[in-house]
Amino acid sequence: MAAARANVNDTMWAYLPIAIVVAVLALVPIPFVDSRSMMLVVTTGLLFAAYAIAFNLIFGSTGQLFLCTGALAGIGGFGSAIVSDRYGIPFVITMVGAALLAGAFGGLLSWVAVSRSLDTIFTGIVTLAFSLSFENFVLGSRDLTGGENGLPISAGGESIVGGQVAPYYVFLALVAAYLIIYRLIQRSHIGLAFRALRDDEVAAELAGVDVARYRIIAGIVGSIMLGLAGACFAHYRGFIGDTTYGFGSVDARVLVMLAFGGIGSLVGPILGAAVFTLLDELLVDYAQLREVLYGTVTVILFLSFRQGVVGAITNRLRRRTVVDPVVGGSVSEDRADKPTEPVS
């Protein structure tokens, strides 16, 4: 009985951060109900939070630097839009199919990286080449994707979910589902294997962890999440172009958001997406300054602030609490540094 109660309590604490994050985000649209432009901003912020969670599953969990986040999302977006509009298939079905197609490409990229024993940097180079190839495909296939003119989408749209506020909660539900999936994986045997791979791949392989299998799993699951998010955005906006899923528009932003919030953390992607969505809005009239900001922040984070905000705060809290070897309790860092009073 005690063990069961402890397990329930542990589960509650594990998912409590998700409940808090979702509750806070649910209040965000209240001041912007009458502003179409601001609702677009905050909804797009949730989209990038979904991107960052999916990228975190791939990169933060198994160290695979997929510099094709936008391309995988674009496979979902363009794939679902083209099939639903041209063949009249319900867009909900095409979204699922396009997400699975993105997962297939992600699994293939992971398989190539593993079979060729590519490290983080070379995996990034290969996936970046894939991303650039996808952008060229979109530009060159005008009859299919609209090329530089873009692709109008009739299926879906705001009218499907009613108004300009409801889409926000659709994306919030998507983010909540992604966070739950991420936490479920963390707490499963797959999550244990992911942590072993991230900490020391050689040691994990010696311990019997199937490196290829678990990296491919991460690539497939994360890519499906990216494809589904990209498809949702395509049908929500009703128009996608050659820059919608471009490297500069998606990958650079997602990488900075995740690095800022904390790679490998649960709520890091949410924090990073919130901060940089706000900064994007403040710097909307200074496009070049915004790009410089992203580049500068990326360099600073990877050189001197690798754990992100969440990691830094967590480590700080851990350092402030130490275990008292006498009573077995915990005392603050300040008290631990002071000599104890003599016992009479």
Residue pairs with C-beta under 8 A, 6 or more apart in sequence:
14 183
14 187
15 180
15 183
17 266
17 267
18 176
18 179
18 180
18 183
18 266
21 179
21 267
21 270
22 172
22 175
22 176
22 179
25 46
25 172
25 175
25 270
26 169
26 172
28 42
28 168
29 39
29 42
29 165
29 168
29 169
32 38
32 39
32 42
33 39
33 165
36 164
39 164
39 165
39 167
39 168
40 164
41 277
41 280
41 281
42 168
42 277
43 167
43 168
43 171
43 236
44 233
44 277
45 273
45 274
45 277
46 168
46 171
46 172
46 174
46 175
46 273
47 171
47 229
47 232
47 233
48 253
48 254
48 257
48 273
48 276
48 277
49 175
49 257
49 269
49 270
49 273
49 274
50 171
50 174
50 175
50 178
50 225
50 229
51 69
51 73
51 226
51 229
51 250
51 254
52 254
52 257
52 258
52 261
52 268
52 269
52 270
52 272
52 273
53 175
53 178
53 179
53 182
53 225
53 269
53 270
54 69
54 178
54 222
54 223
54 225
54 226
54 229
55 66
55 69
55 222
55 226
55 254
55 255
55 258
55 269
56 182
56 258
56 263
56 264
56 265
56 268
56 269
57 182
57 185
57 218
57 221
57 222
57 225
58 64
58 66
58 106
58 218
58 219
58 222
58 223
59 65
59 66
59 258
59 263
60 198
60 258
60 263
60 264
60 265
60 268
61 185
61 191
61 194
61 195
61 197
61 198
61 218
61 264
62 194
62 197
62 198
62 214
62 215
62 218
63 120
63 197
63 198
63 201
64 110
64 113
64 120
64 123
64 215
64 218
64 219
65 120
65 121
65 123
65 124
65 127
66 72
66 106
66 109
66 123
66 124
66 127
66 219
66 222
66 223
67 124
67 125
67 127
67 128
67 131
67 247
67 251
67 255
68 109
68 127
68 128
68 130
68 131
68 134
68 251
69 226
69 250
69 251
69 254
69 255
70 131
70 134
70 245
70 246
70 247
70 249
70 250
70 251
71 130
71 131
71 134
71 135
71 245
71 247
72 102
72 105
72 106
72 223
72 226
72 227
72 230
73 102
73 226
73 227
73 229
73 230
73 233
73 245
73 250
74 134
74 138
74 230
74 240
74 244
74 245
75 98
75 101
75 102
75 105
75 134
75 227
75 230
76 95
76 98
76 99
76 101
76 102
76 226
76 227
76 228
76 229
76 230
76 231
76 234
77 98
77 230
77 231
77 233
77 234
77 240
77 244
77 245
78 98
78 138
78 145
78 151
78 234
78 240
78 245
79 94
79 97
79 98
79 101
79 102
79 227
79 231
80 91
80 94
80 95
80 97
80 98
80 99
80 231
80 234
80 235
81 94
81 151
81 153
81 155
81 231
81 234
81 235
81 240
82 144
82 145
82 151
83 89
83 94
83 97
83 98
84 90
84 91
84 94
84 153
84 155
84 156
84 235
85 153
85 154
85 155
90 155
91 155
91 156
91 235
94 155
94 231
95 228
95 231
95 232
95 235
96 228
98 227
98 228
98 230
98 231
99 224
99 225
99 227
99 228
99 231
100 224
100 227
101 227
102 223
102 224
102 226
102 227
102 228
102 230
103 220
103 221
103 223
103 224
103 227
104 220
104 223
105 130
105 223
106 219
106 220
106 222
106 223
106 224
106 226
107 216
107 219
107 220
107 223
109 126
109 127
109 130
109 219
109 223
110 215
110 216
110 218
110 219
110 220
111 212
111 216
111 219
112 118
112 126
113 122
113 123
113 126
113 215
114 211
114 212
114 215
114 216
115 212
116 122
118 126
128 247
131 247
131 251
132 247
134 245
135 242
135 246
135 247
137 145
138 145
138 147
138 242
138 245
139 145
139 147
139 148
139 242
140 147
141 147
142 148
142 149
145 151
145 242
146 152
146 241
147 242
148 241
148 242
149 241
150 239
150 240
150 241
150 242
150 244
151 239
151 240
151 241
152 238
152 239
153 234
153 235
153 237
153 238
153 239
153 240
154 238
155 235
156 234
156 235
156 236
156 238
157 235
157 236
157 238
158 164
158 166
158 167
158 236
158 238
160 235
161 167
161 170
167 236
170 232
170 236
171 232
171 236
174 228
174 229
174 232
175 270
178 225
179 266
179 267
179 270
181 221
181 225
182 266
183 266
185 191
185 194
185 221
186 194
186 266
190 214
190 217
193 204
193 209
193 210
193 214
194 214
194 218
196 203
196 204
196 207
196 209
197 204
197 209
197 211
197 214
197 215
198 264
201 211
204 211
205 211
230 245
233 240
233 244
234 240
234 244
243 249
248 291
252 294
252 298
253 276
253 294
255 298
256 272
256 276
256 294
256 297
256 298
256 301
257 269
257 272
257 273
257 275
257 276
258 268
258 269
258 272
258 308
259 272
259 297
259 298
259 301
259 302
259 306
259 308
260 268
260 271
260 272
260 275
260 276
260 297
260 301
260 308
260 309
261 267
261 268
261 269
261 270
261 271
261 272
261 273
261 275
261 308
261 309
261 310
262 268
262 271
262 272
262 307
262 308
262 309
262 310
262 311
262 312
263 306
263 307
263 308
263 311
264 311
265 308
265 310
265 311
265 314
267 310
268 308
268 309
268 310
268 311
271 309
271 310
272 308
272 309
279 290
279 293
280 290
283 289
283 290
283 293
301 308
305 312
307 315
319 333
320 332
320 333
320 334
321 330
321 331
321 332
321 333
322 330
322 331
322 333
322 336
323 329
323 330
324 330
324 331
324 336
